[in-house]
């Protein structure tokens, strides 16, 4: 079959189906209906299935299972996409004139710390560049691996006690840099009774805690550490974001945990008091990751170096010097 006869978008669909094993999840990633994805899958089988009409994917329970032919195509397909992206990269980048859009996903607790450090300068240095910024979720890393995100900014724990996926060792082999590190702190309302007694582990454990869903998970490092110590905090609420947790903390006797740079901003907006953790937790490390396919893209290099430099200048925390 000649290259001109192949719909290149179908090859992208094939890679997503290989990773997801589900028409519904592929549809969600592509912002298409399941019916539209099913029709594209039919076309994919017609164009790529070969003379033997290999189905490429067969039903397996509620999902799809790749055939041997489809599995054999995965690595060559990834390499083809990588080379294609490199070929399409312009040889020069002029930030003053470039009008491209960058898709970025940023963790909620990083957004108010990182974005203000570079946004104003970026609009001056690259006035026509557009940022499409979304909140992180459980599939964000996968989207970077699929080259569907330009940049991803997330926090991971340096503490060896952190479970999956929070430990830094659980990050995939993607290009990355460290933007900064930060300590976890405890937040309570300004007139909380705990402020009138000695702040120690015993009194910390009397506090009920608000859990925040991050990347669709609510079990964090703190849970692992307390359990290892034979302790367990009382969790009376689970909320979808940090600002909801802060508002609930302001109007209750419950507490919440987050990193200090973000906590300082929450204290300014809500009636909250910040307290240090009464036991040791190694700091969280904030990473910026990007696809391998964008490693040599001049525009991409310029943007990530711009963000990294502005974080060094603007985030009021001493950044680490290495990934170790």
C-alpha positions as CSV (number, residue, x, y, z in Angstrom):
1,X,0.0,0.0,0.0
2,X,1.3,3.5,-0.9
3,X,1.8,6.0,1.9
4,X,-0.6,8.4,0.2
5,X,-3.4,5.8,0.7
6,X,-2.9,5.7,4.5
7,X,-4.8,8.0,6.8
8,X,-2.0,9.0,9.2
9,X,-4.6,9.9,11.9
10,X,-5.6,6.2,11.9
11,X,-2.0,5.3,12.9
12,X,-2.3,7.7,15.9
13,X,-5.6,5.9,16.8
14,X,-3.9,2.6,16.6
15,X,-1.2,3.6,19.0
16,X,-3.8,4.9,21.5
17,X,-5.8,1.7,21.2
18,X,-2.6,-0.3,21.9
19,X,-2.0,1.7,25.0
20,X,-5.6,1.9,26.3
21,X,-7.1,-1.4,25.1
22,X,-10.5,0.3,25.1
23,X,-12.6,2.1,22.5
24,X,-14.3,4.3,25.2
25,X,-10.9,5.4,26.7
26,X,-9.5,6.1,23.2
27,X,-12.6,8.2,22.4
28,X,-12.1,10.2,25.6
29,X,-8.5,11.0,24.7
30,X,-9.4,12.0,21.2
31,X,-12.5,13.9,22.2
32,X,-14.6,11.7,19.9
33,X,-17.7,9.6,20.3
34,X,-17.3,5.9,20.7
35,X,-19.2,5.5,17.4
36,X,-16.7,7.7,15.6
37,X,-13.8,5.7,17.0
38,X,-15.4,2.4,16.0
39,X,-15.8,3.7,12.4
40,X,-12.1,4.8,12.4
41,X,-11.2,1.4,13.7
42,X,-13.0,-0.2,10.8
43,X,-11.0,2.0,8.4
44,X,-7.8,1.1,10.2
45,X,-8.5,-2.6,9.7
46,X,-9.2,-2.0,6.0
47,X,-6.0,0.0,5.5
48,X,-3.5,-1.8,7.7
49,X,-5.0,-5.3,8.1
50,X,-3.3,-6.6,5.0
51,X,-4.4,-9.2,2.6
52,X,-5.4,-11.6,5.4
53,X,-7.7,-8.9,6.8
54,X,-6.1,-9.1,10.3
55,X,-8.6,-7.5,12.7
56,X,-5.7,-5.8,14.7
57,X,-7.9,-5.8,17.8
58,X,-10.3,-8.3,19.1
59,X,-12.9,-8.1,21.9
60,X,-11.6,-9.2,25.3
61,X,-14.1,-8.8,28.1
62,X,-15.1,-5.1,28.1
63,X,-12.0,-4.0,26.2
64,X,-9.8,-4.9,23.2
65,X,-6.8,-7.1,22.9
66,X,-4.2,-6.5,20.2
67,X,-3.4,-9.2,17.7
68,X,0.1,-10.4,17.1
69,X,0.3,-8.2,14.0
70,X,-0.8,-5.1,15.9
71,X,1.7,-5.8,18.7
72,X,4.5,-6.2,16.2
73,X,3.6,-2.8,14.7
74,X,3.8,-0.9,18.1
75,X,7.5,-0.1,18.3
76,X,8.0,0.8,14.6
77,X,4.9,3.0,14.9
78,X,6.3,4.8,17.9
79,X,9.6,5.3,16.1
80,X,7.8,6.6,13.0
81,X,5.9,9.1,15.0
82,X,9.1,10.3,16.7
83,X,10.8,10.8,13.3
84,X,7.8,12.4,11.8
85,X,7.7,15.0,14.7
86,X,11.4,15.7,14.2
87,X,10.9,16.3,10.4
88,X,8.1,18.7,11.1
89,X,10.0,20.8,13.5
90,X,10.9,24.3,12.1
91,X,14.6,24.9,11.9
92,X,14.2,28.3,13.6
93,X,12.0,29.9,16.3
94,X,11.3,33.5,16.7
95,X,9.4,34.0,20.0
96,X,8.3,37.5,19.0
97,X,6.5,36.2,15.8
98,X,5.6,32.6,16.6
99,X,1.8,31.9,16.9
100,X,1.8,28.3,18.0
101,X,-0.2,26.8,20.9
102,X,1.4,24.7,23.6
103,X,-0.6,22.2,25.6
104,X,0.4,22.1,29.2
105,X,-0.9,20.2,32.2
106,X,0.0,21.6,35.7
107,X,-0.8,20.1,39.1
108,X,-3.2,22.3,41.1
109,X,-0.7,22.8,43.9
110,X,2.0,23.9,41.4
111,X,-0.1,26.2,39.2
112,X,-0.3,29.3,41.6
113,X,3.4,28.9,42.4
114,X,4.8,28.3,38.9
115,X,2.6,30.1,36.5
116,X,2.8,33.6,38.1
117,X,6.6,33.3,38.0
118,X,6.7,33.2,34.2
119,X,3.4,34.3,32.7
120,X,3.9,38.1,32.6
121,X,7.4,37.8,31.2
122,X,6.2,35.2,28.6
123,X,3.5,37.5,27.2
124,X,6.2,40.1,26.7
125,X,8.8,37.8,25.2
126,X,6.4,35.8,23.1
127,X,3.2,37.9,22.7
128,X,1.6,35.6,20.1
129,X,2.2,32.3,21.7
130,X,-0.8,30.7,23.3
131,X,-0.8,28.3,26.3
132,X,-3.6,25.8,26.6
133,X,-3.3,24.8,30.3
134,X,-5.2,22.0,32.0
135,X,-5.2,20.4,35.4
136,X,-3.3,17.1,35.8
137,X,-5.2,13.8,36.0
138,X,-4.4,10.1,36.1
139,X,-3.6,9.9,32.4
140,X,-1.4,13.0,32.2
141,X,1.9,11.1,32.0
142,X,0.5,8.8,29.4
143,X,-0.5,11.9,27.3
144,X,3.1,13.1,27.4
145,X,4.3,9.7,26.3
146,X,1.9,9.9,23.4
147,X,3.1,13.4,22.5
148,X,-0.4,14.8,23.2
149,X,0.9,17.2,25.8
150,X,3.9,19.6,25.3
151,X,4.7,20.0,29.0
152,X,3.6,18.4,32.3
153,X,4.4,19.9,35.7
154,X,3.8,17.6,38.6
155,X,5.0,16.9,42.2
156,X,6.5,13.6,43.3
157,X,7.8,12.6,46.7
158,X,11.5,12.2,47.4
159,X,10.6,10.2,50.5
160,X,11.3,6.5,50.0
161,X,8.2,5.6,52.0
162,X,5.9,7.0,49.3
163,X,3.7,4.5,47.5
164,X,2.9,4.3,43.8
165,X,2.7,6.6,41.9
166,X,4.1,9.3,44.2
167,X,7.7,8.3,44.6
168,X,10.1,10.0,42.2
169,X,11.4,6.5,41.2
170,X,8.0,5.8,39.7
171,X,8.3,8.5,37.0
172,X,8.8,7.1,33.5
173,X,11.9,7.5,31.4
174,X,10.8,10.9,29.9
175,X,12.9,14.0,29.5
176,X,12.6,16.1,32.6
177,X,14.0,18.8,34.8
178,X,13.4,19.8,38.4
179,X,11.8,23.1,39.0
180,X,12.0,23.3,42.8
181,X,11.4,21.3,46.1
182,X,9.0,22.1,48.9
183,X,8.1,20.8,52.3
184,X,4.7,19.5,53.4
185,X,2.8,21.5,56.0
186,X,-0.4,21.2,58.0
187,X,-3.2,23.8,57.7
188,X,-5.9,24.6,60.3
189,X,-8.3,27.5,60.7
190,X,-7.0,30.6,62.4
191,X,-8.9,30.1,65.7
192,X,-8.5,26.3,65.9
193,X,-8.2,24.9,69.5
194,X,-5.1,23.0,68.5
195,X,-3.2,26.3,68.4
196,X,-3.5,26.7,72.1
197,X,-1.7,23.4,73.0
198,X,1.7,22.0,72.3
199,X,2.2,21.1,68.6
200,X,3.5,17.6,68.5
201,X,2.7,14.2,66.9
202,X,0.2,13.3,69.7
203,X,-1.9,16.4,69.2
204,X,-1.6,16.2,65.4
205,X,-3.1,12.7,65.5
206,X,-6.2,14.1,67.2
207,X,-7.0,16.2,64.1
208,X,-9.4,14.8,61.5
209,X,-8.0,15.4,58.0
210,X,-9.5,16.4,54.7
211,X,-8.2,14.3,51.8
212,X,-7.8,15.8,48.4
213,X,-8.1,13.7,45.2
214,X,-4.9,14.3,43.2
215,X,-4.7,12.5,39.8
216,X,-7.8,10.5,40.9
217,X,-6.0,9.2,44.0
218,X,-6.4,10.0,47.7
219,X,-3.7,7.9,49.4
220,X,-0.5,9.9,49.9
221,X,2.9,9.7,51.6
222,X,1.4,10.7,54.9
223,X,-0.9,7.7,54.9
224,X,2.1,5.4,54.4
225,X,4.2,7.0,57.1
226,X,1.4,7.0,59.7
227,X,0.6,3.4,59.0
228,X,4.2,2.4,59.3
229,X,4.3,4.1,62.7
230,X,1.2,2.2,63.8
231,X,-0.9,5.4,63.6
232,X,-3.7,6.4,61.3
233,X,-5.4,9.8,60.9
234,X,-9.2,10.2,60.9
235,X,-10.4,11.2,57.4
236,X,-13.8,12.8,57.6
237,X,-14.0,14.3,54.1
238,X,-12.7,13.7,50.6
239,X,-12.8,16.6,48.1
240,X,-11.8,17.1,44.5
241,X,-9.4,20.0,44.8
242,X,-7.2,22.0,47.3
243,X,-9.4,25.2,47.3
244,X,-12.4,23.2,48.4
245,X,-10.3,21.6,51.1
246,X,-9.1,25.0,52.2
247,X,-12.6,26.4,52.5
248,X,-13.8,23.4,54.4
249,X,-10.7,23.7,56.7
250,X,-11.6,27.4,57.4
251,X,-15.1,26.4,58.5
252,X,-14.4,23.3,60.5
253,X,-12.0,21.7,63.0
254,X,-10.5,19.5,60.3
255,X,-7.0,19.9,58.9
256,X,-5.4,19.6,55.4
257,X,-1.9,18.9,54.1
258,X,-0.1,20.5,51.2
259,X,3.3,22.0,50.3
260,X,4.3,25.2,51.9
261,X,4.6,27.6,48.9
262,X,1.0,26.8,47.9
263,X,0.0,26.8,51.6
264,X,1.2,30.4,51.9
265,X,-1.1,31.4,49.2
266,X,-4.1,29.5,50.7
267,X,-3.4,31.3,54.0
268,X,-3.6,34.7,52.3
269,X,-7.0,33.8,50.7
270,X,-8.6,31.8,53.5
271,X,-8.5,32.2,57.3
272,X,-5.9,29.5,57.8
273,X,-2.8,28.9,59.9
274,X,0.2,27.0,58.7
275,X,2.0,24.5,61.0
276,X,5.1,22.4,60.3
277,X,4.7,18.6,60.2
278,X,5.4,17.2,63.7
279,X,7.6,14.4,62.2
280,X,10.0,14.1,59.3
281,X,8.7,13.9,55.7
282,X,11.2,14.3,52.9
283,X,10.3,17.2,50.6
284,X,8.2,17.0,47.5
285,X,10.0,17.6,44.2
286,X,8.3,19.5,41.3
287,X,9.2,18.2,37.8
288,X,8.6,19.5,34.3
289,X,8.4,16.6,31.8
290,X,8.0,16.6,28.0
291,X,7.7,14.1,25.1
292,X,10.8,12.6,23.6
293,X,9.5,13.7,20.3
294,X,9.9,17.4,21.3
295,X,13.4,17.0,22.7
296,X,15.1,18.9,19.8
297,X,12.2,21.2,18.9
298,X,13.6,24.8,19.0
299,X,10.3,26.3,20.1
300,X,9.9,23.7,22.8
301,X,13.4,24.1,24.0
302,X,12.9,27.8,24.2
303,X,9.7,27.5,26.2
304,X,10.9,25.0,28.8
305,X,14.1,26.8,29.3
306,X,12.2,30.0,29.8
307,X,9.9,28.4,32.4
308,X,12.7,26.8,34.2
309,X,14.7,30.0,34.4
310,X,11.7,32.1,35.6
311,X,11.0,29.4,38.3
312,X,14.6,29.7,39.5
313,X,14.2,33.5,39.7
314,X,10.6,33.7,41.0
315,X,9.7,30.7,43.1
316,X,10.7,31.5,46.7
317,X,12.2,28.1,47.4
318,X,15.8,27.0,46.8
319,X,15.6,24.5,44.0
320,X,17.6,21.2,44.1
321,X,20.7,20.9,42.0
322,X,20.1,17.4,40.6
323,X,17.5,14.7,40.0
324,X,19.1,12.4,42.6
